Amino acid sequence: MASKEILKQAKDFIYELNTARHEYSFSTSEQWTLSQSTAKEKNALEAAYYPVLSITSNSGDLSGLAALVQEKLSNLPATAQSDEQSTKDRIYLVAHCETKLK
């Protein structure tokens, strides 16, 4: 069971995603893509896409946070993370839309 803090983080992040979805006029076919990222990967996504939303979590809680967000937004694609990429440097859950390039 996820802690109350992780549940609150997920709820707040979903609220931000839904607000941004309306603010940036997403069509029905446009969806958020989630990735668990390092600071360098997050910066690369921010340079390529707009809007990009992110939340910081400790590396141990990040996969649980990502799973909660995906569960609430059930049609949300997520990038796969290999075991070798699961490092303590991955502290960001980053959402971007593949069709909204800068």
C-alpha positions in Angstrom: 0.0 0.0 0.0 1.3 3.4 -0.9 1.9 5.9 1.8 -0.4 8.9 2.3 2.3 11.2 1.0 2.7 9.3 -2.3 -1.0 9.2 -2.7 -1.2 13.0 -2.2 1.7 13.6 -4.7 -0.1 11.4 -7.3 -3.4 13.2 -6.8 -1.8 16.6 -7.0 0.2 15.6 -10.1 -2.9 14.3 -11.8 -4.7 17.5 -11.1 -1.8 19.5 -12.7 -1.9 17.2 -15.7 -5.7 17.6 -16.2 -5.4 21.4 -15.8 -2.6 21.6 -18.3 -4.5 19.4 -20.7 -7.3 22.0 -20.8 -5.0 25.0 -20.7 -3.0 23.8 -23.7 -6.1 22.6 -25.6 -5.2 18.9 -26.0 -7.3 17.1 -28.6 -9.0 13.8 -27.6 -6.2 11.9 -29.4 -3.4 13.7 -27.5 -2.2 12.0 -24.3 0.5 12.5 -21.7 3.6 10.3 -21.9 5.2 9.5 -18.6 8.9 8.8 -18.0 11.0 8.2 -14.9 14.0 10.5 -15.6 17.2 11.8 -14.4 17.8 15.6 -14.3 19.7 15.4 -17.7 16.8 13.4 -19.3 14.2 15.9 -17.8 16.1 18.8 -19.3 16.2 17.1 -22.7 12.4 16.6 -22.7 11.9 20.2 -21.6 14.0 21.3 -24.6 12.0 19.3 -27.0 8.4 19.5 -25.8 6.0 22.0 -24.4 4.3 21.7 -22.0 6.4 19.4 -19.8 5.3 18.8 -16.2 7.4 17.0 -13.6 7.3 16.0 -10.0 10.2 15.0 -7.8 10.3 12.0 -5.6 13.0 9.9 -4.0 14.2 7.0 -6.2 12.6 4.3 -4.0 9.1 5.8 -4.3 9.2 6.9 -7.9 8.0 3.7 -9.5 5.1 3.5 -7.0 4.2 7.2 -7.8 4.3 6.4 -11.6 2.1 3.4 -11.1 -0.5 5.4 -9.2 -0.6 8.2 -11.8 -0.9 5.6 -14.6 -3.7 3.9 -12.8 -5.7 7.1 -12.4 -5.1 8.0 -16.0 -5.7 4.5 -17.4 -5.0 5.3 -21.1 -1.7 6.9 -20.3 1.3 5.5 -22.1 4.5 5.3 -20.2 8.1 4.8 -21.3 9.6 1.5 -20.2 12.5 1.7 -17.7 15.1 -1.1 -17.8 16.6 -2.4 -14.6 20.0 -0.8 -15.5 18.2 2.6 -15.8 16.7 2.3 -12.3 19.3 4.3 -10.4 19.2 6.6 -7.5 19.6 9.5 -10.0 16.1 8.9 -11.3 14.1 11.2 -9.2 11.7 12.9 -11.6 8.4 11.7 -13.0 8.0 13.7 -16.2 4.9 14.0 -18.4 5.0 15.4 -21.9 2.8 15.1 -25.0 4.6 13.5 -28.1 2.6 15.8 -30.5 3.4 19.1 -28.7 6.9 19.9 -29.9 8.6 23.2 -29.2 
